[in-house]
Amino acid sequence: MTDEATRPMRLHWWVMESPANGHDPVLLEETLHWLNLRPGQVVVDCTLGRGGHALAMASRLGPEGLLIGLDVDPNNLEFAQQRLSGAACPVRLFHANFAELRDVLAEVGRNEVSAILADLGISTNQLFDARYGLSFGQSMALDMRIDPRLRQSAADLVHSLKEEQLANVLYELAQERYSRRIARNIVEARRVSPITTTERLADLVRQAYAGRGGSHERIDPATRTFLALRMAVNEEIPNLRALLKEAPGFLGIGGRLAIISFQSTEDRLVKQAFRSAEQTGQVKILTNKPICPTDAETSANPRSRSSKLRVIEKMGRT
Ligand SMILES: C[S@@+](CC[C@H](N)C(=O)[O-])C[C@H]1O[C@@H](n2cnc3c(N)ncnc32)[C@H](O)[C@@H]1O
């Protein structure tokens, strides 16, 4: 964990192609509704991103409240810091992983908060920014690390994993049905020369699909491979597990935890963790079915299409 973000904001070419502020917050009204925020509360935004949710939450907390924000990406943190400079409540921001929530709350001297939000995955600007090496739509250095503290890039993984391990990553994290064929293609190609760009990796995946009816989902065949590698590089599942284990313990009675996920592996984990916590009597599930975006939101922001919001509330001791 690094303390408050202090570096000045930098703007990049992709800002021109991204939504305003680089990212549109998804399920914003629904999140505000289900978190039921009130003036004076202390709230944690575990995935600050470009500060869209945070700014709206801050406006509900007022000058007596406190917004604590975390992000693993120092660039997004800088941007959010600027955006939140006129926020309606005091703000404390940390370069930290939400798996480090305990350390962050210890740093601000709080062991109970009123609400915790995690809006998982990446922001739109990160996808377009070549520094992250995430996009199969443009050629970039194959990297995928959102947190500069991480040691292994996607290129490192693609070269160090055995064929079977690679196939397992693709299948287990993104249910890639051609995982074995793609892993074989990658291993054969890396014997010839290193795979260092997103373009080359995407081409290898597309070749594995060639002549096999393509993807039934009308998405680029590289989508699932890139998702799985990004999740592996950024340790997204272990981090989510850690958050789901710790977060309910930091809610005061009546406090709420909201998680927005974008794909089935994550949503399944959230659903199972919430059910287990409910069975202990610790929390109540408020959203028996996940909250999904309206048609108006998906047409204005197609990226919101797969988003699902689930919310729990902390119960009093019985
Ligand atoms: C979907 S965006 C959040 C967008 C944000 N709600 C907004 O309105 O702009 C996800 C953000 O979470 C960050 N992130 C991803 N995994 C994280 C983790 N384990 N801990 C902290 N931040 C994380 C990413 O760097 C990214 O900025």
The ligand as an SDF file (V2000), in Angstrom:
LIG
                    3D

 27 29  0  0  0  0  0  0  0  0999 V2000
  -14.5150   -0.5910  -13.4350 C   0  0  0  0  0  0  0  0  0  0  0  0
  -13.2500    0.4820  -12.8870 S   0  0  0  0  0  0  0  0  0  0  0  0
  -14.0480    1.4460  -11.6530 C   0  0  0  0  0  0  0  0  0  0  0  0
  -14.7150    2.6650  -12.2220 C   0  0  0  0  0  0  0  0  0  0  0  0
  -15.2300    3.6070  -11.1710 C   0  0  0  0  0  0  0  0  0  0  0  0
  -16.3050    3.0390  -10.3950 N   0  0  0  0  0  0  0  0  0  0  0  0
  -15.6600    4.9200  -11.8030 C   0  0  0  0  0  0  0  0  0  0  0  0
  -16.8190    5.3330  -11.5940 O   0  0  0  0  0  0  0  0  0  0  0  0
  -14.8580    5.5280  -12.5000 O   0  0  0  0  0  0  0  0  0  0  0  0
  -12.2630   -0.5580  -11.9320 C   0  0  0  0  0  0  0  0  0  0  0  0
  -11.0920    0.1310  -11.2480 C   0  0  0  0  0  0  0  0  0  0  0  0
  -10.6490   -0.7230  -10.2000 O   0  0  0  0  0  0  0  0  0  0  0  0
   -9.2610   -0.8030  -10.1930 C   0  0  0  0  0  0  0  0  0  0  0  0
   -8.9470   -2.1060   -9.6270 N   0  0  0  0  0  0  0  0  0  0  0  0
   -9.0470   -3.3260  -10.2030 C   0  0  0  0  0  0  0  0  0  0  0  0
   -8.7310   -4.2850   -9.3280 N   0  0  0  0  0  0  0  0  0  0  0  0
   -8.4700   -3.6710   -8.1410 C   0  0  0  0  0  0  0  0  0  0  0  0
   -8.1050   -4.1310   -6.8500 C   0  0  0  0  0  0  0  0  0  0  0  0
   -7.9360   -5.4320   -6.5890 N   0  0  0  0  0  0  0  0  0  0  0  0
   -7.9290   -3.2260   -5.8700 N   0  0  0  0  0  0  0  0  0  0  0  0
   -8.0820   -1.8930   -6.1080 C   0  0  0  0  0  0  0  0  0  0  0  0
   -8.4070   -1.4010   -7.3270 N   0  0  0  0  0  0  0  0  0  0  0  0
   -8.6200   -2.2740   -8.3330 C   0  0  0  0  0  0  0  0  0  0  0  0
   -8.8380   -0.6110  -11.6250 C   0  0  0  0  0  0  0  0  0  0  0  0
   -7.5270   -0.0930  -11.7080 O   0  0  0  0  0  0  0  0  0  0  0  0
   -9.8860    0.3920  -12.1240 C   0  0  0  0  0  0  0  0  0  0  0  0
   -9.4370    1.7060  -11.9470 O   0  0  0  0  0  0  0  0  0  0  0  0
  1  2  1  0
  2  3  1  0
  2 10  1  0
  3  4  1  0
  4  5  1  0
  5  6  1  0
  5  7  1  0
  7  8  2  0
  7  9  1  0
 10 11  1  0
 11 12  1  0
 11 26  1  0
 12 13  1  0
 13 14  1  0
 13 24  1  0
 14 15  1  0
 14 23  1  0
 15 16  2  0
 16 17  1  0
 17 18  1  0
 17 23  2  0
 18 19  1  0
 18 20  2  0
 20 21  1  0
 21 22  2  0
 22 23  1  0
 24 25  1  0
 24 26  1  0
 26 27  1  0
M  CHG  2   2   1   9  -1
M  END
$$$$
